[in-house]
Amino acid sequence: MATYELLLQALDEEGRVEEADALFEKILTENEECTPRSLFHRVMTMHERYNQPKRLLEVLCYFLEASFLRLEYSNCHQDPVMKALSGASYHG
């Protein structure tokens, strides 16, 4: 997964948002249950940086859908950064 994260970072820094989004979708469909929070965080910050609140909310929904039960059962809470990003996009 670290390789994917590095590739997403490179695509983000080059401004290739569509390609990064397509890669993230591929990662998500192949590894839905084991996609780390860091990938979601990277993609969400990318969409925030490029002013795409609708897509940011879609990614947030993927995250919540994929990991809600894991978070509930493990007694973890949503990352504060993700809370701030999602709140800002609603008020955006």
C-alpha positions in Angstrom: 0.0 0.0 0.0 2.9 2.3 0.6 3.7 2.2 -3.2 0.1 3.2 -4.0 0.3 6.1 -1.5 3.6 7.3 -3.0 2.1 7.1 -6.5 -1.0 9.0 -5.3 1.2 11.7 -3.8 3.2 12.1 -7.1 0.0 12.4 -9.1 -1.4 14.9 -6.6 1.8 17.0 -6.8 1.7 17.0 -10.6 -2.0 18.1 -10.5 -3.2 14.9 -12.2 -6.3 14.6 -10.1 -8.3 12.5 -12.6 -5.6 9.9 -12.8 -5.1 9.9 -9.0 -8.9 9.5 -8.6 -9.0 6.6 -11.0 -6.1 4.9 -9.2 -7.8 5.4 -5.9 -11.0 3.8 -7.3 -9.0 0.8 -8.5 -7.3 0.5 -5.1 -10.6 0.8 -3.3 -12.4 -1.8 -5.4 -9.6 -4.3 -5.1 -8.8 -3.8 -1.4 -12.0 -2.4 0.0 -11.6 -3.9 3.5 -8.0 -3.2 4.0 -7.5 0.3 2.4 -5.7 2.3 5.0 -6.9 5.6 6.4 -3.8 7.4 5.0 -5.0 6.7 1.4 -8.4 8.2 2.1 -6.8 11.1 3.8 -4.4 11.8 0.9 -7.3 11.7 -1.6 -9.6 13.8 0.5 -6.9 16.5 1.0 -6.2 16.4 -2.8 -9.9 17.1 -3.5 -9.9 19.9 -1.0 -6.8 21.5 -2.4 -8.3 21.4 -5.9 -11.7 22.7 -4.7 -13.8 19.7 -5.4 -16.1 19.4 -2.4 -18.6 17.1 -4.1 -15.9 14.5 -4.8 -14.4 15.0 -1.4 -17.8 14.0 0.1 -18.0 11.0 -2.2 -14.6 9.8 -0.9 -15.7 10.4 2.7 -18.8 8.3 2.1 -16.6 5.5 0.7 -14.5 5.7 3.8 -17.4 5.6 6.1 -19.1 2.8 4.2 -15.9 0.7 4.1 -14.8 1.2 7.7 -17.8 2.1 9.8 -18.2 -1.3 11.3 -14.4 -1.7 11.8 -14.4 1.6 13.7 -17.4 0.7 15.8 -16.1 -2.7 16.8 -12.6 -1.5 17.5 -13.8 1.4 19.5 -11.9 3.9 17.4 -13.1 7.3 16.3 -12.9 9.2 13.1 -9.6 11.0 12.4 -10.0 14.7 13.5 -8.5 15.9 10.2 -11.1 14.0 8.3 -13.8 15.5 10.5 -12.6 19.0 9.7 -12.4 18.3 5.9 -15.9 16.9 5.8 -17.3 19.7 7.9 -15.6 22.4 5.7 -16.9 20.8 2.5 -20.5 20.9 3.8 -20.2 24.6 4.7 -18.0 25.2 1.6 
